[in-house]
Each structure stands twice: as structure tokens, then as C-alpha cells.
Amino acid sequence: MNNVLSDRQLKRLAEHKYSAECVSILDPYFQVFWRWLVEQLPLSLAPNTITVSGLAINAPWWAFVLNAVGLFVYQSLDAVDGKQARRTNSASPLGELVDHGCDSVSIVCMVLSTNIAVQLGTEPWWMFFISFMATFIFYCAHWQAYVSGTLRFGKIDVTEIQLAGIIIFFMSAIFGGKVWSSQGTSVLSPLFPIAFMLYLAYLTARTSSTSIFQKHTCLFVMAFGLACSKITIKLVCYVLFDQIRFNFALGNEICNYFNISYFRITPRPPVKPIEKDH
């Protein structure tokens, strides 16, 4: 099997340092819970195991209550994996890759299940638009992080959106899915696209320190368009196989380069104090 990463890319990966800024409204309150939660985990538990476990639990379940619980558990595990990495001094670029890779899968599950909860299945074009807008926003945030070197979170960001999803699931469980409907049409169908468009505009204006979207619009759109084209021209079964193969090869290359294990903690020097993490 050919290598996924070149020597130059692996060297740049070794030089990478995770950087994030967050002014989220709810994060300071959740940080208290997340710091307590990470202290309950054994030091032998690998951060990547926490990340992947959260993704598995967050898969859409048949009941809205379980969806809400699954999303809360995923949110919590996704928040403490980085803390566990620093707590055990096992932080690595592989951990960040696994974290954001699982996030990219989870966002599809979360948005799709939320669409189902509010009965947007009766509006397939709106559901299509919202699902791909969510992916686009996720892409924008990481493109901005790639350009500027820092992943920035706004006042209304991931934590607030996840909490809104949990509330939606509980409301659908308590009052039934029809609470969101009016004569068979979702009352939220015209609101979701507007909200996503406004949020995208805010995200771009707020986080792009180099004005990448305004100064290089064509490059920005082309990069996203080409990424989407690669996905849409392949059959679903082939894409799934290719994704698993790619992830396995990529993970092995990074593990071998850094001499670390995917789901085991390699002994390191003394642990540094826990720092605040999103």
C-alpha cells in the first residue's frame, strides 16, 4: 500500500501545535463539568479511545431520548479527550486528527437526526440544503484554522448548537414530532436555511483574521467544490471502503512516525498541569 503522507507532510505534522480560541457563552459552565469528568477517567484510558467511543454512542438511535443522551455523552467525551491527553502527557497530532475526524462524521449524524426530529423529512430539499450547509460551515471553520493556525470558536458555536440539538430531541420525545409541524409541513423549514446562512456569514466575518474568503473567494469556493466532487462521483459502498482504508493507513503512518499507539498510552515524562481546553 502506498504511503498516504509524504516525508515532508509528516515533518510538518510533527511541528504542528494545536491552537484554539473560544468565547462561547456556555463553555465556561461546561468546563467545570468536563474538568470533573476527566478526573473520573483512569490514566490508562487512551484519549483516542474516548473520542471514538463518543462517536459510536452518538450514532442516531431509534428514540429521541436516546438521541439526546447520545449527543450529550458525545459532547462530554469530545470535550475531555484533549484534557485526558494533557493529563497523561500523551497529546499528539494523531489525537487531533482523530478528534476532528470523528467530529466530521458526527456532524452528519447529528444534523440528519435533528432534521428527522423536527420532521423536515417532509421537506427533502430543505433537509438536503441544511445537511450540506452544516458540512460547509464545518469545512469553513477548519479551512480558517488551516490558514491562520488557530481554531476559533465564537459566542454561539459548537457547545450551544449541540445543546440546542439535545433540547430539540427531548421536545420531540415529550411532545411528539408533530410539535414541529403544521398541516404536515415543518414550521421550521423556512427558518433553518436563514439561520444557517446568517451563521455562515457571521462565522466568516468573525473568524477569518486574514480575510481569506473576501480576498481569495475563487480559491475558497474551488477548494470546497473539488472536495465535494471527490465524494459525490463515487458509489456509497466504495466511498465507505475507501474511507476506512484511508483512515487505517493514515493512522498507521502517524503512529509509526511518532512511535505511539492508536488506543494505548505510551509512557512519557512527568505530566504537565491541565490547561483549559474546548
DRENVO-941052 format. One record per residue (C-alpha): residue number from 0; residue in three letters; x, y, z. Coordinates in steps of 0.1 Angstrom, whole numbers. Layout:
BEGIN
{NUM; 'ala'; {X; Y; Z}};
...
This chain:
BEGIN
{0; 'met'; {0; 0; 0}};
{1; 'asn'; {14; 34; -10}};
{2; 'asn'; {20; 59; 18}};
{3; 'val'; {-7; 84; 24}};
{4; 'leu'; {16; 111; 37}};
{5; 'ser'; {50; 122; 23}};
{6; 'asp'; {81; 127; 45}};
{7; 'arg'; {76; 165; 42}};
{8; 'gln'; {40; 162; 53}};
{9; 'leu'; {50; 140; 83}};
{10; 'lys'; {77; 165; 93}};
{11; 'arg'; {51; 194; 91}};
{12; 'leu'; {28; 173; 112}};
{13; 'ala'; {55; 168; 139}};
{14; 'glu'; {59; 206; 140}};
{15; 'his'; {21; 212; 144}};
{16; 'lys'; {8; 227; 176}};
{17; 'tyr'; {-29; 227; 184}};
{18; 'ser'; {-43; 262; 190}};
{19; 'ala'; {-78; 273; 197}};
{20; 'glu'; {-97; 304; 209}};
{21; 'cys'; {-131; 303; 223}};
{22; 'val'; {-155; 330; 235}};
{23; 'ser'; {-185; 307; 237}};
{24; 'ile'; {-213; 317; 261}};
{25; 'leu'; {-219; 282; 276}};
{26; 'asp'; {-183; 268; 275}};
{27; 'pro'; {-172; 283; 309}};
{28; 'tyr'; {-200; 265; 326}};
{29; 'phe'; {-195; 232; 308}};
{30; 'gln'; {-157; 234; 315}};
{31; 'val'; {-165; 229; 352}};
{32; 'phe'; {-183; 196; 344}};
{33; 'trp'; {-157; 185; 319}};
{34; 'arg'; {-128; 190; 343}};
{35; 'trp'; {-146; 170; 369}};
{36; 'leu'; {-154; 143; 344}};
{37; 'val'; {-119; 138; 331}};
{38; 'glu'; {-107; 133; 367}};
{39; 'gln'; {-130; 103; 369}};
{40; 'leu'; {-113; 85; 340}};
{41; 'pro'; {-84; 61; 346}};
{42; 'leu'; {-50; 73; 335}};
{43; 'ser'; {-46; 42; 314}};
{44; 'leu'; {-75; 52; 291}};
{45; 'ala'; {-62; 65; 258}};
{46; 'pro'; {-77; 98; 245}};
{47; 'asn'; {-84; 83; 211}};
{48; 'thr'; {-105; 56; 228}};
{49; 'ile'; {-126; 83; 244}};
{50; 'thr'; {-130; 101; 211}};
{51; 'val'; {-141; 70; 191}};
{52; 'ser'; {-164; 58; 219}};
{53; 'gly'; {-182; 92; 218}};
{54; 'leu'; {-187; 89; 181}};
{55; 'ala'; {-201; 53; 184}};
{56; 'ile'; {-226; 64; 211}};
{57; 'asn'; {-237; 94; 191}};
{58; 'ala'; {-249; 74; 162}};
{59; 'pro'; {-287; 80; 156}};
{60; 'trp'; {-308; 58; 177}};
{61; 'trp'; {-345; 49; 173}};
{62; 'ala'; {-357; 71; 201}};
{63; 'phe'; {-354; 108; 205}};
{64; 'val'; {-345; 104; 242}};
{65; 'leu'; {-316; 82; 233}};
{66; 'asn'; {-305; 106; 206}};
{67; 'ala'; {-304; 134; 232}};
{68; 'val'; {-285; 112; 257}};
{69; 'gly'; {-262; 101; 229}};
{70; 'leu'; {-254; 136; 219}};
{71; 'phe'; {-248; 147; 254}};
{72; 'val'; {-224; 118; 260}};
{73; 'tyr'; {-206; 125; 227}};
{74; 'gln'; {-203; 162; 237}};
{75; 'ser'; {-188; 153; 270}};
{76; 'leu'; {-164; 127; 257}};
{77; 'asp'; {-154; 150; 229}};
{78; 'ala'; {-146; 177; 254}};
{79; 'val'; {-125; 156; 278}};
{80; 'asp'; {-103; 136; 253}};
{81; 'gly'; {-79; 166; 249}};
{82; 'lys'; {-79; 170; 287}};
{83; 'gln'; {-70; 133; 291}};
{84; 'ala'; {-42; 137; 266}};
{85; 'arg'; {-26; 165; 286}};
{86; 'arg'; {-34; 148; 319}};
{87; 'thr'; {-15; 117; 307}};
{88; 'asn'; {11; 137; 287}};
{89; 'ser'; {1; 117; 256}};
{90; 'ala'; {-11; 146; 233}};
{91; 'ser'; {-1; 141; 197}};
{92; 'pro'; {-12; 153; 162}};
{93; 'leu'; {-29; 119; 157}};
{94; 'gly'; {-52; 127; 186}};
{95; 'glu'; {-62; 160; 170}};
{96; 'leu'; {-68; 142; 137}};
{97; 'val'; {-90; 115; 153}};
{98; 'asp'; {-109; 142; 173}};
{99; 'his'; {-118; 163; 143}};
{100; 'gly'; {-122; 133; 120}};
{101; 'cys'; {-149; 119; 144}};
{102; 'asp'; {-164; 154; 146}};
{103; 'ser'; {-168; 154; 108}};
{104; 'val'; {-187; 121; 109}};
{105; 'ser'; {-207; 131; 140}};
{106; 'ile'; {-220; 163; 124}};
{107; 'val'; {-236; 143; 96}};
{108; 'cys'; {-254; 121; 122}};
{109; 'met'; {-264; 150; 144}};
{110; 'val'; {-278; 172; 116}};
{111; 'leu'; {-296; 143; 99}};
{112; 'ser'; {-312; 131; 132}};
{113; 'thr'; {-322; 167; 141}};
{114; 'asn'; {-338; 170; 107}};
{115; 'ile'; {-358; 139; 114}};
{116; 'ala'; {-367; 151; 149}};
{117; 'val'; {-383; 183; 135}};
{118; 'gln'; {-400; 163; 107}};
{119; 'leu'; {-380; 180; 79}};
{120; 'gly'; {-383; 147; 60}};
{121; 'thr'; {-415; 162; 46}};
{122; 'glu'; {-393; 189; 30}};
{123; 'pro'; {-365; 169; 13}};
{124; 'trp'; {-349; 199; -4}};
{125; 'trp'; {-347; 219; 28}};
{126; 'met'; {-332; 188; 45}};
{127; 'phe'; {-307; 184; 18}};
{128; 'phe'; {-298; 221; 20}};
{129; 'ile'; {-294; 222; 58}};
{130; 'ser'; {-274; 190; 59}};
{131; 'phe'; {-248; 202; 34}};
{132; 'met'; {-248; 238; 48}};
{133; 'ala'; {-238; 223; 82}};
{134; 'thr'; {-209; 204; 65}};
{135; 'phe'; {-199; 235; 47}};
{136; 'ile'; {-198; 255; 79}};
{137; 'phe'; {-177; 228; 95}};
{138; 'tyr'; {-154; 229; 65}};
{139; 'cys'; {-151; 267; 67}};
{140; 'ala'; {-141; 266; 103}};
{141; 'his'; {-112; 241; 96}};
{142; 'trp'; {-102; 259; 64}};
{143; 'gln'; {-98; 291; 85}};
{144; 'ala'; {-78; 271; 111}};
{145; 'tyr'; {-56; 258; 84}};
{146; 'val'; {-49; 293; 71}};
{147; 'ser'; {-45; 311; 104}};
{148; 'gly'; {-31; 283; 126}};
{149; 'thr'; {-58; 287; 152}};
{150; 'leu'; {-93; 271; 155}};
{151; 'arg'; {-115; 300; 168}};
{152; 'phe'; {-149; 295; 185}};
{153; 'gly'; {-175; 323; 187}};
{154; 'lys'; {-200; 331; 213}};
{155; 'ile'; {-226; 309; 196}};
{156; 'asp'; {-208; 278; 185}};
{157; 'val'; {-204; 241; 189}};
{158; 'thr'; {-215; 238; 225}};
{159; 'glu'; {-246; 260; 220}};
{160; 'ile'; {-256; 242; 188}};
{161; 'gln'; {-252; 208; 205}};
{162; 'leu'; {-273; 219; 235}};
{163; 'ala'; {-300; 231; 211}};
{164; 'gly'; {-300; 197; 194}};
{165; 'ile'; {-304; 180; 228}};
{166; 'ile'; {-334; 203; 236}};
{167; 'ile'; {-349; 195; 202}};
{168; 'phe'; {-346; 158; 208}};
{169; 'phe'; {-362; 160; 243}};
{170; 'met'; {-390; 182; 230}};
{171; 'ser'; {-397; 157; 202}};
{172; 'ala'; {-397; 129; 227}};
{173; 'ile'; {-420; 146; 251}};
{174; 'phe'; {-445; 162; 227}};
{175; 'gly'; {-440; 141; 196}};
{176; 'gly'; {-425; 150; 163}};
{177; 'lys'; {-457; 167; 152}};
{178; 'val'; {-450; 196; 176}};
{179; 'trp'; {-427; 210; 149}};
{180; 'ser'; {-453; 206; 122}};
{181; 'ser'; {-483; 225; 108}};
{182; 'gln'; {-505; 205; 85}};
{183; 'gly'; {-478; 181; 76}};
{184; 'thr'; {-452; 208; 68}};
{185; 'ser'; {-424; 216; 92}};
{186; 'val'; {-428; 251; 108}};
{187; 'leu'; {-390; 253; 110}};
{188; 'ser'; {-384; 246; 73}};
{189; 'pro'; {-381; 283; 63}};
{190; 'leu'; {-362; 293; 94}};
{191; 'phe'; {-333; 267; 93}};
{192; 'pro'; {-318; 279; 60}};
{193; 'ile'; {-319; 315; 70}};
{194; 'ala'; {-303; 307; 104}};
{195; 'phe'; {-275; 287; 87}};
{196; 'met'; {-269; 315; 61}};
{197; 'leu'; {-267; 341; 88}};
{198; 'tyr'; {-244; 319; 110}};
{199; 'leu'; {-221; 313; 80}};
{200; 'ala'; {-218; 350; 73}};
{201; 'tyr'; {-211; 357; 110}};
{202; 'leu'; {-185; 328; 111}};
{203; 'thr'; {-167; 341; 81}};
{204; 'ala'; {-166; 377; 92}};
{205; 'arg'; {-158; 368; 128}};
{206; 'thr'; {-130; 342; 125}};
{207; 'ser'; {-111; 350; 93}};
{208; 'ser'; {-82; 371; 105}};
{209; 'thr'; {-67; 371; 70}};
{210; 'ser'; {-100; 377; 52}};
{211; 'ile'; {-93; 346; 31}};
{212; 'phe'; {-129; 344; 20}};
{213; 'gln'; {-131; 380; 8}};
{214; 'lys'; {-96; 382; -8}};
{215; 'his'; {-95; 347; -23}};
{216; 'thr'; {-131; 338; -30}};
{217; 'cys'; {-125; 317; -61}};
{218; 'leu'; {-98; 297; -44}};
{219; 'phe'; {-120; 292; -13}};
{220; 'val'; {-150; 280; -34}};
{221; 'met'; {-129; 258; -57}};
{222; 'ala'; {-113; 240; -28}};
{223; 'phe'; {-147; 232; -13}};
{224; 'gly'; {-162; 223; -47}};
{225; 'leu'; {-134; 199; -56}};
{226; 'ala'; {-136; 182; -22}};
{227; 'cys'; {-173; 177; -27}};
{228; 'ser'; {-168; 164; -62}};
{229; 'lys'; {-144; 137; -50}};
{230; 'ile'; {-172; 124; -27}};
{231; 'thr'; {-202; 127; -50}};
{232; 'ile'; {-187; 108; -80}};
{233; 'lys'; {-182; 75; -61}};
{234; 'leu'; {-207; 49; -51}};
{235; 'val'; {-216; 48; -14}};
{236; 'cys'; {-201; 14; -7}};
{237; 'tyr'; {-168; 23; -24}};
{238; 'val'; {-166; 56; -5}};
{239; 'leu'; {-171; 37; 28}};
{240; 'phe'; {-144; 12; 19}};
{241; 'asp'; {-120; 39; 7}};
{242; 'gln'; {-126; 60; 38}};
{243; 'ile'; {-118; 30; 62}};
{244; 'arg'; {-87; 21; 42}};
{245; 'phe'; {-75; 57; 41}};
{246; 'asn'; {-81; 62; 78}};
{247; 'phe'; {-63; 29; 87}};
{248; 'ala'; {-33; 37; 65}};
{249; 'leu'; {-31; 73; 77}};
{250; 'gly'; {-33; 63; 114}};
{251; 'asn'; {-6; 37; 110}};
{252; 'glu'; {17; 61; 93}};
{253; 'ile'; {13; 87; 120}};
{254; 'cys'; {17; 61; 148}};
{255; 'asn'; {49; 47; 132}};
{256; 'tyr'; {64; 82; 127}};
{257; 'phe'; {57; 93; 163}};
{258; 'asn'; {63; 59; 178}};
{259; 'ile'; {29; 59; 195}};
{260; 'ser'; {-1; 35; 197}};
{261; 'tyr'; {-36; 43; 184}};
{262; 'phe'; {-55; 31; 215}};
{263; 'arg'; {-28; 27; 241}};
{264; 'ile'; {-9; 54; 261}};
{265; 'thr'; {29; 52; 256}};
{266; 'pro'; {48; 62; 288}};
{267; 'arg'; {60; 98; 287}};
{268; 'pro'; {79; 122; 310}};
{269; 'pro'; {60; 137; 340}};
{270; 'val'; {25; 151; 334}};
{271; 'lys'; {20; 188; 329}};
{272; 'pro'; {-8; 207; 347}};
{273; 'ile'; {-42; 206; 330}};
{274; 'glu'; {-49; 236; 308}};
{275; 'lys'; {-83; 249; 298}};
{276; 'asp'; {-94; 233; 266}};
{277; 'his'; {-126; 235; 244}};
